[in-house]
């Protein structure tokens, strides 16, 4: 994890934004789970699960190579299953609209990456999730129909496996929801979001806090005001000041007290790109890839 100088201080924050830097990332694939540019997350999670299991069992050390080899193998298996049942594949593809869906999904990914978009979010990739689910359903249907022809008892085994998966995945989903939204008197008064404790604990009541994206924090924060630092989301006047390279002056005149953002975005990404350097102090606190940074209306000391 590299360190970057922000307002004279060293900021140990890893930059997770930025445009696609690799050929496979350009098409929405990534070997790292949880990244916002990983558009085909359902497929990649499955391959990652296979890879980690095989790496642990076989002891293979090159995880990236294992990932792409498995991805290729899974793709070939799916293609073979679809080819072996060509009529059903064609009919189901037409009824489910798989062709326009995959074309639209790929064009959407390329449209972001071709322009160097640097702030993708996981909820952008809905069409990719829908396509993966429909294709998976088709492949599983073809595979199970072939097994049914071998033995009638396969149908009962299939239902048993389905019930087990529903119970296991349902329990996992419930535990995740329970963790995110705890219920009961023992949790009375807890912060709705972890991020609130970091920001409220390191800023004074009444503070104006600039963010490159206000999001939920702007709704749930108490006794503080979130100022959005994104173009027209703030105001037309701010947008003009941003284009003229005077965004820092505009926010200083507003009386901004703090900035809560990924320092690397402020340093390297348009439209910020170092324009706030002279007004940013030392990072005060960190939350994941963001930092609370003091903003000075005059030049930072």
Secondary structure, DSSP 8 states (H G I E B T S, - for coil): ---EEETTEEE------SS--SHHHHTT--SSTT-TT-TTHHHHHHHHHHHHHHHHHH----HHHHHHHHHHHHHHHHHHHHHHTHHHHHHHHHHHTHHHHHHHHHHHHHHHHHTT-----GGG-HHHHHHHHHHHHHHHHHHHHHHHHH-TTHHHHHHHHHHHHHHHHHHHHHHHHHHHS--SGGGTT--SSHHHHHHHHTS-TT-EEEES--HHHHHH--S-EEEE-SHHHH-HHHHHHHHTT-HHHHHHHHT--EEEE-HHHHHHSTTTTTTTGGGEEEEEEEETTEEEEEE-SS---
